Amino acid sequence: MPIMNGSKTIETLKATFNAIPPIVALTAEEWGDDKADLISQGFMEVYHKPFSLKMCDDMIAKCFS
């Protein structure tokens, strides 16, 4: 298990830096309001495994558009 999960990591980054780059959540499972909760925490987008090359291309395009 990691020392910090994604939610704790983004919270720490926001508290430490004035601006942070786009951060995308990649989760193993999809639970109800999971996406809305992660977006509200500051993640730019949420993807669920399995993660495809098409999803990666879409994510990069969204981050840099």
N, C-alpha and C positions, 0 to 999 in steps of 0.2 A: 504494500500500500504506500502511496506517495505521502509525503509530509503534509502537503496542501492539496486540496482538490481544486478544480477549476474556479469554483465560486470564491473560495478563500484567496486564490491567487489574483483574480481580477480585483477583489476588494483591496488587497495589499498594493497592487499596482496603482489603482486610483488614488489611494492615500499617499503614495510616495511620489508620484509624478504628476505634472500639470496636464500632460496629454499622453495618451497611450495609443498604440496602433490598433487597428481592427483585430478583435480576438473572436475566433470561431470555436464553438463548443462541438465536440465530437463525443457522442454518448453511445453506450452499448445498448440501451433500451429506451423505449419511448413510453412515458407515463403521462397520461392526461394533460395537465397544464405545464408540463416540463418545458416546452419551448417558450411559452409566454413568461414563465418564471426566469429562465436563463436570459432572455432578451431584456427583461426588466433589471437584471443585475448588471447589464452592460455588454453582454456578448452581442456581436454584430449579427450572427446567424447560428443556427443549431442544426447539426446533421446527425443522423443516426447510422450506426453500422448495419450492414456492410457499406463501406464508403467506396464509391466508384470514381473512375477517372473523370467521367462527365460531371459528377458532383464537385470534384476538385476544380475543374475548369470554370464551372458556374460560380463557385466561391471566389476564385481569383478575379474573375470579371466584375463581380459585385463589389469586392474590396477596392478595386482600382477604377471604378467608374465615377 
